[in-house]
Amino acid sequence: MSIIKGRSGSLYFWNGAVTSMVTEATTESTNTAQITDAAKRMISPNHSQVWTDSGGKTVIHTDYLNGIATFNGNVGTVTVTGSYIPSANIIEVAQIYGWKLDMSIEIKDATCLGDTSKVKLADLKDWKGTIDQYWLDSAFYDMWRQYQVGGTSIAKWLVKLFIDEANTKYYRGFCFISGVSENVSVNEFVKSAITFEGTDEIEYKTS
C-alpha cells in the first residue's frame, strides 16, 4: 500500500481482530485502574471486558483507547479479562493534510408543568467531520467495501488528528467512514475528501 505523506493526521484501519487476555494486571489509582502492560491498553469496543476489583467496586466508565476503567469508588487490586487490539492490527492507510472536526452534545427539553423557564438536560455526545487526503489507493477502497459497505460493524477506523507542529496534541477516536469524494484538477495531485462519524468517545491528548 502506498501512502502519500500528509502533515496533520493519520487514518488507520482495524479489521476487528483481537487477542484475548485473562486476569490481566492493572495499575490502580483511587477509583481508576489502567492495564499495566502498555501493549495491551487499546481494548476492543466490540467485545465485553470484565473488570474485577478485590474490594467489590463496579465499573462506571471504560476508556477503550487507553485501557482504563473508572469505578464507583476507590479500588483495591483490579484485574481484567477480555480482548485487546495488538498494534500490528491497526494499519495506517492514509496521512492527512487537512481536517475538520465537529463535536456536539444532544440537548433534551425536560420542562415540566409549572416551570416558568425551560429546563434542558445534556444527553448523548456526538462527533464527526471530514479529512482531506492525497490520492487513496485501491487497498483503502477494498477495505471500505469489504468491511463497512457490506454492513459489518466489527471493523472500525481510527482517526488521529494533530493540532500542533510537534504532533504532541491530538484528537483520537474510533469511527466509521460514511463517504469519500475525489477531486481531480490539471497539474495537481488527486485529492480525496473522507467524511467520518465517531463511535464511542473521542479523546484529546496533550503528550
N, C-alpha and C positions, 0 to 999 in steps of 0.2 A: 504494500500500500504506500503510495506517495503522498506526502503531506507538504504543502507549500506553507512556509513559515508565516505565522502571524505574530502579533505583539501583545495582545491584550486579553488572551484567554485560550482555553482549550475545550474541546468537546470529546468526551470519552464514551465508549460503548461497553455495556456489561450484558452478557448473554444469559444471565440468570444462574450460571454455575457457581456452586458454593462448596465449602469444606466444613465438615462437622467439627464441633468442639464439645467436650464433655467435662463438666465441673471445672471450667477454666477459671484460673485465679484472677482476682481483681485487686486493684489498689483502692482502698476506701478512704473517704474524707467526709466527715459529718454525715450528711444524708445522701451522698453520691458514691458510686463505685465505677471505676473505669478498668477495662480489661488491661492487665499488666503487660502482656505481650503486644507490642506496638504493631506487629504484623497481622494481628487478628482483630484490630479495632474497628475496621469497617464491616459492620454486621448487616446481614441481609434483611431488608424491609419486607421481603416476600415470605419469610419463614418465622415461625414462633421462636422466641427466646425465653428461656426460663431462668430468671434470676432468683437465687436463693440466699436469703440473709439469715445468719445464725440467730439473730435477735427477733426474727419474725416480721420485720417490716416488709411492706409491699411496694412494688414499682408504680410510680405515677407518671413517669415520662421516660422514654428511651431516645437517646441520641445515636442514630444508626451510623452516622458518618465517623464518629469518634469513639464508639463503644462505651458509652456512659449511660448508666441508669440512675435516675433520681427517685428516691424513696420517700415515703410519708413520715419519715423520722430518721434520727441518727442510726447508722447501721453498725453491725459487728463485723463478722467475716462473711464476705459475699463471693459466691461462685456463679457462673453462668453456663448453661447448656443450650446449644443452638447451632447456628451456622454463620460463618464469616466469609467475606469475599477476598480471596488472595489477590494481591496486587497484579499478578500475571493475568487475571481475568478481566481487568479494566484496561481496555485498549484505546489509545489515543487515535482518533480518526480525523480530527481537524484542529488547526490552530486558527485563532480568531483575530481579525484586525479591527473589529468594532462590535459593540453590543449595546442593547437596551434592555433594562430590567424594570418591570412594573410589579410592585408589591402592594397588596391591599388587605383589608380586613372587612369582612361582611358585617354590616351593622343591621341589627334587628330592632324593630319597633316593639317595645314592651309596655306601652302606655296602657294604664288601667282606667276604668270608670271612676271619675272623681279627681283624677290628676289634673292639675292646672297647667302643666307643661308636659311636652312629650318626654317619655323615658325611653332611652335606647341602650342596647347592650351589644358589646362586641362579640362576634361569633367566630366563624371559620376564617383562617388566613388563606391567602392565595398569592401565587407569584407566577409570572410568565414573562415572555419577552422575545427578542429576536437577536440573532447573532449573525455577523457578516464574515464570510469566509471566502478565500480564493478557491477556485475550482475543486469541487468534490469528485473523487474518482468513483469507479463502479463499485468498489468494495463497500463504500458508505451506503449506496442505494441498495445493494444486495442485503445488507444488514437490516436496513429500514423496512424493505419489503418482506423479508423472511420473518422478522421477529415482531414487527409492530403493525404494519398494514394488514398482516394476516390475522390480527385480533388478539394475539397473546399479550398478557400483561406481565409475564415473567421477566422479560428483558427490559432493561431501562438504560437511559442515557444519563451521563453525569456532566454538568457544566461547571466550569471553573472560570470565574470572571474577575480579572485583575483590575484594580483601580489605582495602582501606583507603579512607577517605573521600575522599582526594585522587586516587584512581584511578591511583596510580603503581605499585602492587604487584598483580600478577595472574597467574593461570594462563591458558595459551592452548594450543589444540591442535585438530587435525582430528578429526572424529568422525562417527559415523552416529547417526541418530535411530532408536531402537528402539521407542518407544511414546509416545503422547500421551493424556492423560486430561483431561476438562473437569469443573470443579466450579462449579455454579450455586446461589446462595442468594439469597433475597429481600433487597433493599436493599444488594447488594454487586456489585462488578464480577465478570464472568465470569473465572474463573481457570483457567489451563492448567498442567498438570504434564507436563514433557517428560523422558523418560529417554534418555540417550545412552551410547554406548560408544566409547571412544577408538580411533583407528587411528594408527599411528606414535607418536611421542613427545609428551608434554605438557611444556611449558616453564614455568618460573617466572621472571617478570621483576620487577625492582625499580625500574625507571625507565621 
